[in-house]
C-alpha cells in the first residue's frame, strides 16, 4: 500500500495547526540575557562585511549571501555584540549540530536521557568529526523518533510533533527564527524524513547568525545548562588551526574556515558547516593579547570560496586588536 499521500496530508494538516516553534504550554518561556549592541563594534562588523563584499564582488558575492554576528567577550562580565544581517534565516548545514549538542546536555541534566558510552561517542563524533550518522543517532534519542517508510496520517502527525521537541525547548528559552528538527545528510532523506522536510524543503533546518552566536557565547561563558556542561561542550569544539592538512578533500574545521585568519598562538574553538551551496563557521577565538570573541559567519552560493570567511575574520581581528571593541 502506498502511504505517501496519507503522510503528505498529515504533514500539511500538522503544519497548519501546530505552531512550529511553540514552547511547551506548561512551561514559562525564559527571557534570554540580552547582550547590548556596541556602536564601535557595529562599525567594525559593517566594515568587515563591506570589505568582503568589495573584494569578492567579481565572484558574485552579494549582500544576501553573507551574514555575520560578532560578540566581544574580552570583558566576560560585560559582553557586547554587533551583526550584519544577523537575523536572516539561513540553512545552517552542520552548524545545527551545536544545537543538538546543547539539547542533549539539557536532556541529560534533566534525566530524560541515560548517559551511555554510545551517546557520548555520538555526541563527540557529531561535533569533532561532524559525522552525520552520529547526528542521526543523537536526534533519534532526543526526539524518540526514527527514520523509515512513510506513515499513515495519524502516525505522521504524532511523529512530526515528537520531532519538534528540540524546537520547543529552544523556543522556551527565548530563541526565535530558527528551525532545528531535521537530520543532516550526505545524500538526502527518504521516506518519512523526506516527507517531513517538505515537498520544496520548506521545513529544512534554519538558523540565524545571531541565534548561533548567542548559543556559542553562552557555552563560552558557562551559561549553557551549567558551567561543567558548557565546558564539556566547548572541549569538543577545540581545534588546531595551524596543523598541516591536505588541500584536497573535505575542508578541515580548524584550518579551512576562521582558522585561516589566525596568527600563531591564537586559540580556536569552532563548528563549521559546508554543503554544495553553503560555507559557514561558528568560532570562539582567543588572541595572545587577551582579546576574546565569538564570530559567526554564514555564506551562501559560494561554498567553494575559501577566503570569504577568513577575509571577514581578519578584518574583525584587526579592528579588535586596535581597540575597536567594547573591551578596550
TACOR-V342391 format. One record per helix or strand of 3 or more residues. SS is the DSSP state (helix for helix, strand for strand). FROM is the first residue (numbers start at 1). TO is the last residue. Records with the same first field share a line. If there is no record, write none. Layout:
SS = FROM-TO + FROM-TO
//
This chain:
helix = 4-17 + 39-55 + 57-59 + 63-65 + 76-78 + 93-109 + 117-128 + 132-143 + 153-163 + 165-172 + 192-197 + 209-220 + 227-236 + 258-261 + 307-321
strand = 66-72 + 80-84 + 267-274 + 278-286 + 292-300
//
